Amino acid sequence: DDDAEEKLRIFARDRDMPGCTLTRGFGDSMAKSLGMIATPEMKTVPLTAADRYIILATDGIFDALSNERVLELARQHGEGPGGSPREACLKLVREAAEEWLAVDSR
């Protein structure tokens, strides 16, 4: 329900920008200026030799892209000739932003 989701956002007065979801305060200076405190959930997971990636991201990525798509982009842009973690991150952010814009314009 779109109305229910809008109620879970904080909006800045007199600013033409989207609302900030209540779960999206991690590293968000706008959220901090609106009074949100970013206290992340923490979980300890032992790493094994089989683990290839650690992806730290907020719902800005995971609400827009599936876990499978995030992993696919990490593999495509983070490995092999010319691949780098930085390039993988940039691609994740770009694709998530494109998805958010597509959804917001509907």
C-alpha positions, 0 to 999 in steps of 0.5 A: 500500500503506497499510502502506508509506505509514505507514512513511514517516511520523514519529509523535510519542509520546504525542500523538493526531495523525496522522503527519507524512510525510517530504515534509511538513516545509515550514513544519511546526512539529510536524515540526521538533519531531520532528527534521525539517529542511525544505530545500525543492527549488528550481526557477527558472521564467521567467514569461511574460505568459501566466502567471496564477497562482503556487501554492506548496503542499506535498503536503498540498494536492497529495496531496489535490487534483489540479493541475486542481482546484487551478487550478479553485479558484484561478480560481473564488475568486481572480478576479472580483467578490469574489474574492481570492488569500486566499479562493482559498487558504482554499478550497484549504486547506479542501477539501484538509483535507476530502479528507484527513479523508475518506481518513483515516476510511476 
